[in-house]
Amino acid sequence: MNERPLAIVPVWFYDDQTGYQDFRQRIGALATRWRVVVVVRDLRFLRELDDLAVAVEVLPARGGSRWQMLAWCFRLLPWIANRRPDLVFLLGTQVAPLALGLPSAMPTLLYWNVHPSQLFDVQTRRLPTRWFNALATHLTYWAASKASLVFPIGQRLRQDLLLHKVLPLRAVTIPLGVSDVHTGLGPVSIRRLRRGETLRLVIAGSINTERGRDVMLEAIALLRQEALPVHLTMIGLAPAQLPAIAEQVDRLGIGRDVALLGRLPGSEIPRYLAQAHIGLSLLADRPWYYFNPSTKVSEYLANGLAVIASDIASHRDLVTEGGPGWLCQFQAADLARVVKARLDSPESVAVASQNALAAGEKLAWSKLEPDFIALCRRAVAPTWRAARDRQIASL
């Protein structure tokens, strides 16, 4: 009996990473067809993969800086070459530079999950850091142009790749995809708000200043001043954040209106989403958020949860007035205005929830996975590689 072909999957998990599900679902999909070896930089990340049918190897890195990340990538090159895999799947924009050192004949796929500006700040004031980040950005785009296939998770990311000389045939959009874990494996119900009922808001994911922490808390304080029935549950706070945020909540006098929860396993999130009427996704207007689709919004929609989101380009791609939610400015007063409008028109919550459910059905990873697998298999097919080479030769 022939052994299944070998796929090597390098992934650099960040020290402060809160979500692993999109990585896990792609690794799990590959494991249905390939013999998968995932390479990580630290033993502590093994627990994120321990239930997947894959082998995991550790190539240690001393720290988690961007410089150490690039150094780790180049250290991996001989490690991969010595194993002669049938496929290399680079799991994340951050490990793209690996594509520059791998043999051109080796099928190399790249998961393009964030815009390089989020990884490497070319506007920083420190000149040496700015030079390094500019070089790293150039290497990342160059590597994307060398990969056999690149899988951006949104059309804005794909268009940006095309502008950076990635051939159209090589850039195929596969949306982020929401795992069954994030919908609780059960039927999703439409949310309904009765007049006079407490409007329950939730945010699940990374929470910090530029992700609307202060905007949300101050909006709740404004609503409390009018004695409006609103409650906010915040899920995903790092342990180090909790004392300062609890103090802020006390100072604003909203202790009864806010629940603060730390990071929870993905399987526990649907229970809290099911108890809410509306999910929040508030992002400051940063360059990378123009390109990166919101993980939060995708998960809310898949759970039939209406959304209030800040008015930025990537949110407008998913949330429209009269659709699955509402947009607001990245300001406490405007968020409070939109929330108050829901209390004044509670029937609008059910309409938005129904629209969210319809939109979310298209985002289920179970529906996207067959296309993902087909593209991975196509990348190793000689006929496709010949077509790719002809396109390159014609330039």
N, C-alpha and C positions, 0 to 999 in steps of 0.2 A: 504493500500500500504506500503510495507516494505521500510524502509529508507536505503539508500545506506550505505555500510560499511565505517567506519571511518579510514582515513589515517592521521597520524600526521607527519609533515615534519619540523624538526628543521634545521635552516640554520644560519650560522654565516657569515654575510657579513662584509668585511673589510672596514675600513674608507677610504682607497685609491683605492677601487675596481672600475675598469672602465667598466667591462663587466658583464652583468647579464643574457644574452640571454640563455646560456646553462641551467642555473638554472630555468629560466622561462619556457622553453620548456618542461622540465621534470615535473615541477609542473602542467603545463597545461595538459599534457598527463594524469597524475594521476587523475586530476579533471574530466576527461571524464568517469571514472569508480568508483571513490571513493568520499566520502565527505571529502574534504581536509582542514586541519587546519595547516597553516604555522606559525611557531614560530620564531620570530626575536628578536634582542636584543635592538632595538632602533626604535622610531617612524619614524625617517627620512627614513627608508627603506620601509615604506608602499607604497611610490609612485612608487617603482619598481614593485609592485604587484597589483596595484589598478584596473587593467583591467582584471585580472584573476578571474575566478569563484571559489574563495576560501575564507575561513575565515582566518584572520590574527590576531594573538595574540602577545603581547609584553611581554617578560620576561626581564626586564631591566638589563643591565650590566653597571658598572660604567666606564669602559674604554675598549680599544681594544687590549690590550696586549695578548701575547700567554698564560700567566698565567691566566688572566681573562677569556680567551676563555675556558680553561679547567675547571675552576671553574664554569662557566656558564653551561657547559655540565653536570656536576654532580648535579647542582641545578635543572636541567631539569628532572632528573630521577623520583622523586616523582610526578612532574607535569604530566608526561606522564602516569605513572602507574595509577594514579587516574582516568584517562580518558578511560583506557582500550581500546585502539585502536585495530582495526583489522589488521593494518599494520603501521609500522614505517619506513619512508624513510629518512635516514640520508643524507642530501644534501651537500656532500663535504667531502674530506678526513679529514678536520679540525674537524669535529664533530664525527668522528669515535669512540672516547672513550665512547660515550653514549652506544654503544653496549655491553660494559662490565657490565653495571648495569641493563640492561633490562632482563625480564624473558626469559629463553631459549625457552619457548613455544610461545613467541610473535614474529611473522614474522618481521624480521628486515633487510632492504635492505640498502646498502651503495653505494653511488655515489663516486667512487675513481677517482677524477679529477686531482690531483697533487701528486707528489712523496713527502713523508714525509720530505725529506731533504730540500725542499723549505719552509717548515713550521718551522722546528726546526734545527738550525745550530749546529751540534755536533762538529764543528771545531773551534768554537769561543774561544777566548783567556781567557775570564772570566770563572774561574773554576765553580762557582755556577750556572751560566747560562748554561755551558756545561753539568753539571750533570742534570739540569732540562730538557734540550732539549733531552738528551739521554733517560731519563725516559719517556718523552712525546712520543718520537719515538717508544719506546718499547710498550707503551700502545696503540698507534695507530695501529701498526701491530697486536698486540694481539687482539684488538677489531675487526679488519678485519677478523681474523680467527674465531671469534664467530658469525659474521653476517650470516643471512640465505643465502643471496646472496650479492656478491660484483660486481659492474659494473665498471671495469677499462675502461678508454676511449682509451686505446692503448695496443698493444700486449707487449710492453716493460714493461708497468706497470703491466700487468697480470703476466708475467714471474717473475717479482720481488715479487709479492704477493705469487706465488707458492713457491719461495725460502724461504719465511717467514711463511710457514706452513699453508697457506690458501689452502683448498682442491680444486682440479681442478673442481669438480662439483659445487663449490660455486662461482667461479670466471668466469664471462662471459663478454667478451669484447663487449661493445656497443660504437661505435665511438662517438666523441664529437657531431657531427651533426650540420648542418648549418640551421638556421631557414629561412623561407620564407622572413622574415623581411630583412635579409642580402642579398637577391637577388632581392629585389625590386618588387617581385611578377610579374615580366614581363619577356619576352624573353631576354636571355643573348646573346650578339653578340660577335663574334670573333674579337679581336683587330688586327688592321693592321697598320703598320708604313710605311709611304712613305719616300723615301730617301730625306734627307734634312729637314724633319719635326721634330719639337721639341719632344723629347722622354719624355713622362710624367710618372714620378714615383710617387708612393703613399705608405704611411705607415699609417695604421689605428689600433690603440690600445695603450697599455701602451708604453710610450717612455721615456727611461732614458739611463744612461751610458751603463749599461750591455745589454740593448736592442738596442744598436747601434746608439744612438743619435749622438755622436761625429764622429763616423765612417762615417755616412751618410753625415753630413754637410761638413766634410773635403773632402770627395770624390767629392761632388758637387763643392767645391772650386778648386780641381784639374782639373775637367772637364771645369770649367769656364776659367782657365788659358789657355786652348787650344781652347777657344771660341766655344765649342761644344754645340749644342742645347739640353739642358736637363733641366727639371723642376721637383722639388720635392714638394709634398704636404704632410705635417705632420698633422695627425688628432689624437686627443686624449691627447693633452698636458694639464696638470693640470694648473689652473690659476696661481699658485705660480711659475710654470716653465717658463711661457711665457716671462717675462722681461729679464731673464738671457739668454734664447735662442735667443731672438730677438737681444740682444747685441752681442752674438756670431756670428749670421748671418751677422750683420753689420761689425764686425771686419774682417770676412772672405771675405767681399765684394760680397756676393751672395744674396743680398736683392731681386733682380729681379728674382732669380732662385728658391726661396723657399717660400712657403706659409705656415704659421703657424696657425693652427686651434685648438681650445680647444676641450673638450669632446662633442660629438654630440649624439643625440638619435640614436639607431640602425637603425631606419627607414630612416635616412638621409644619412647613410654611402653609400648605393649602388649608389647614384647619383655621388659621388666623385670617386668611384671605376670605374664606367662606363666611366669616362672621362680620365682614366689612361691607359697606355699600359702595365705597369709592377708593381706588388706589391712587397714591400720589407719586409723581415723578417730577422733581424740580431740579433743573440743572442750570447753572450759570452759563452764559453765552461764551463758551471757550471754543477755540478752533476745532479741536477734535470732536466735540459734540455735534458739530455740523455734519460730520461723516458717520459717526458711530450710532447704529440703531440702539435704542434703549432696551436693555435686558428686562428691566422692571416692567415696562409697558407691555412687552410681549407676554410676560408671565401673567400680568393682570388680565389681558384680553383672553388668554387661554382659559382663565378661571371665570370668565363671564363677568369680570369686574369693570365697571365704568372707571374712567381715568380723568384726573385733573393733572395737566402737565404744563410746564413752562413753555412759553411760545418761542421755541427754537426750531431750526429746520428739521432735525431728525425726529422731533416729536410731531411736527406737522405731517410727516410721512405716515404716521400711524393714528393720530388723533385729530379729528375734525369736528368742528361745531355741528351739531345735528347728527354726528356719528357716534363713536363709542365713548365720547367724553367731551371735555372742554379745555381750552387753553387759557393761561393767565400770564401776567408778567411775573418776573422773578422778584416779587415784592410782597411783603406780608399783607398790605392793604388790598392788593388786587386778588391774592389768594383768598382772603377773607370775603371779598365781594363775590367771587365765584361760588364759594361754599354757601354763603347766605342765599344766593339765587337758587341753589338746590333745595334749601329748606322752604323757600317761598313757592317752589314748583316741584314738589316731591315726585310727581308722576314722571318727570324727566329722567329720574334715576333708572327706572325700569326700562325706558326706551333705550337709554345709553347702554345699559347692561345687556339687553338683547342684541344690540349692534356689536358690542364687544364680543359676545359669544360667537356671533357669525364670523367676525374677523379672526378670532382666536383659533377657530377650527382649522384655518389654513396654515397656522404656525406650529402645529403639532409635529414634533420630530419624527414620529412614526410615519407621517405622510411624506416627509422630506428625505428620510433615510434611504429609500430605494434609489432615488436619483443620485444621492451621494455615493452609494456603493457602485452604481453603474458608471459614474464618472471616474472613480478610483480604478475600476477595472479597465476602463477605456485608456487610462493613462499608461498602462503597461502593455497595451495591445500594439503589436508592430504596425498595423495599418494606420492607427491614429498617430503614432510617432512619426511615421513616414509623411503623413499629411502635415503635421506640425513642421517638420523639417522643410517641406516644400514652401510653406508660408514664409518661413524665415529666409530661405534662399531667394524669394521673390522681392525682398525688400531692397 
